[in-house]
Amino acid sequence: MSDADKPSKLNPLQKTMRRFSGQSPKTDVSPSRGGEKHPTEIEALQGQVKGLEEELYQVRRRLEQVPREFELLRARLQQSREQLEQ
């Protein structure tokens, strides 16, 4: 079975990156003139990278906060249970 016949199995990150970049799956795409890009295309890609880096920063910060919030909610639940038992 050739690569073209295989069903596309992209991980979610790959799908998201393709959606952001507007690229279709790689087939017979060969860059012209050794992969040179137009300056506007480079700027657009740099903007996308910057946006994704900011989003990644926010997601990582949120991920760090989740365990603390979970523990606070657990403590509040325990307090509520103790009040109900009284």
C-alpha positions in Angstrom: 0.0 0.0 0.0 1.6 3.3 -1.0 1.5 6.4 1.2 -1.1 8.0 -1.0 -3.4 5.0 -0.4 -3.1 5.0 3.4 -5.8 6.9 5.4 -4.5 10.1 6.8 -3.9 9.7 10.5 -2.8 13.1 11.8 -2.5 13.9 15.5 -4.7 16.8 16.7 -1.7 19.2 16.8 -0.8 18.5 13.1 -4.4 19.1 12.1 -4.5 22.4 14.0 -1.2 23.5 12.6 -2.4 22.7 9.0 -5.7 24.5 9.7 -3.8 27.6 10.9 -1.4 27.6 8.1 -3.9 26.8 5.4 -1.8 23.9 4.1 -3.2 20.7 2.7 -1.5 17.4 3.4 1.8 17.0 1.7 1.6 15.4 -1.7 4.0 16.3 -4.5 4.8 19.8 -3.2 8.2 21.0 -4.1 9.3 24.5 -3.2 10.4 26.6 -6.1 14.0 28.0 -6.1 15.2 26.1 -3.1 12.4 26.9 -0.8 12.5 30.7 -1.0 9.4 32.4 0.5 7.9 35.8 -0.3 8.5 38.3 2.5 4.8 38.7 3.1 4.4 34.9 3.5 7.3 34.9 5.9 5.8 37.7 8.0 2.5 35.9 8.0 4.1 32.6 9.2 6.1 34.5 11.9 2.8 36.1 13.1 1.2 32.7 13.3 4.2 31.3 15.2 4.0 34.2 17.7 0.3 33.7 18.2 0.8 30.0 18.8 3.6 30.7 21.2 1.4 33.1 23.2 -1.4 30.5 23.2 1.0 27.8 24.4 2.2 30.1 27.2 -1.4 30.7 28.3 -2.2 27.0 28.2 0.8 26.0 30.2 0.0 28.7 32.8 -3.5 27.4 33.1 -2.2 23.8 33.4 0.0 24.8 36.3 -3.0 26.4 38.0 -5.4 23.5 37.7 -3.9 21.3 40.5 -4.1 24.2 43.0 -7.7 25.0 42.0 -8.5 21.3 42.3 -7.1 21.1 45.8 -9.0 24.3 46.8 -12.3 22.8 45.5 -11.5 19.5 47.3 -11.0 21.3 50.6 -14.2 23.3 50.1 -16.1 20.1 49.4 -14.7 18.5 52.5 -15.8 21.5 54.6 -19.3 21.4 53.1 -19.5 17.7 53.9 -18.4 18.3 57.5 -21.0 21.1 57.9 -23.7 18.8 56.6 -22.8 16.1 59.1 -23.2 18.5 62.1 
